[in-house]
Amino acid sequence: MTNFNTNEQTTSLRMIGWMGYGPSDNGTPSRTFQNGEIYEVPQSEADWLVGAGLAVRV
């Protein structure tokens, strides 16, 4: 599953935490990465998520 609109190369990650992101009107994130789920994300986002301890590469 991917939620990004970019031409950047992607990689697969398994979340070991959760992260909400995206615009909203009421403070609730429009999208959420769930703990234990696998996502296909852009390389730069993957580097940040792994570095923050929120994901591991699969």
C-alpha positions as MATLAB code, in Angstrom:
seq = 'MTNFNTNEQTTSLRMIGWMGYGPSDNGTPSRTFQNGEIYEVPQSEADWLVGAGLAVRV';
ca = [
       0.000    0.000    0.000;
       1.291    3.446   -0.796;
      -0.056    6.848    0.214;
       2.509    9.038   -1.519;
       2.369   10.860   -4.831;
       5.984   10.933   -6.012;
       8.310    9.485   -8.628;
      10.939    8.707   -5.987;
      12.071    5.072   -5.700;
      10.150    3.224   -2.992;
      10.982    0.582   -0.402;
       8.935   -1.669    1.899;
       8.766   -1.019    5.633;
       7.070   -2.734    8.559;
       5.920   -0.253   11.149;
       6.993   -0.880   14.756;
       5.161    2.216   15.939;
       2.455    4.354   14.425;
       2.438    7.704   12.690;
      -0.444    9.922   11.639;
       0.001   12.504    8.898;
      -1.839   14.583    6.355;
      -4.063   17.618    6.432;
      -7.193   17.699    8.531;
      -9.675   20.237    9.774;
     -10.220   18.754   13.223;
      -6.727   17.714   14.352;
      -7.176   14.054   13.401;
      -4.606   12.831   10.836;
      -6.046   12.060    7.409;
      -3.818    8.954    7.157;
      -2.184    6.686    9.716;
       0.613    4.130    9.483;
      -0.375    1.297   11.846;
       1.960   -0.767   14.041;
       2.776   -4.153   12.435;
       1.548   -3.231    8.936;
       3.788   -3.187    5.844;
       3.862   -0.108    3.617;
       5.582    0.861    0.373;
       7.055    4.333    0.934;
       9.503    6.675   -0.836;
      13.156    6.097    0.062;
      13.532    9.450    1.848;
      10.466    8.769    4.004;
      11.772    5.261    4.747;
      15.103    6.687    5.924;
      13.289    9.050    8.289;
      10.911    6.387    9.683;
      13.748    3.898   10.292;
      15.962    6.586   11.832;
      13.140    7.654   14.155;
      12.702    4.060   15.325;
       9.190    3.793   13.909;
       9.846    1.162   11.206;
      12.180   -1.552    9.950;
      12.991   -2.440    6.354;
      11.551   -5.689    5.008;
];
